Amino acid sequence: MASLEIEGRIARKFPKQEGQGARGSWIKQDFLLEFMDGNFSTQVCFTSFGSDKVAELDRYQVSDEVKVSFNLRGREYNGKWYNDVRVWRISPVSQAAPAAHQAPAMGQGAQMVTDPNGQAFRQAPSAQQMPPAPSLEDMPFGDDSTSDNDLPF
């Protein structure tokens, strides 16, 4: 399965959960990551499973900007399907890949804003901040010797 990556802000960390299974003891911790999906802020719940992944999540606080590498998993239980968004690495945004490898929604031009409740999040650039789309005047013209009827088909 291909791994996926996304950048965002840790919006909430849930309590750690521990248990005993057929393969021994386990630990996990869920957290909400807030990121821009087009023009809207979205939150997704991620799971850090295993003592090493939970320890990695412990290094970050709510409101930290992070890059999360994860896998999607689905499983069936008693006729119902459950999805799991399982983290395999968390890194600070400052150590993230160059902007060319970032998701378009969180690319260059995004800025931090605060909602009415005081929560900070990244906002995609507005239409005023983005360069204008090319128009017909911006398109290169061919040689004057060709006519408009010289279509190859």
Secondary structure, 3 states (H helix, E strand, C coil): CCCEEEEEEEEEECCCEEEEECCEEEEEEEEEEEEEECCEEEEEEEEEECHHHHHHHHCCCCCCEEEEEEEEEEEEECCEEEEEEEEEEEEEHHHCCCHHHCCHHHCCCCEEEECCCCCEEEECCCCCCCCCCCCHHHCCCCCCCCCCCCCCC
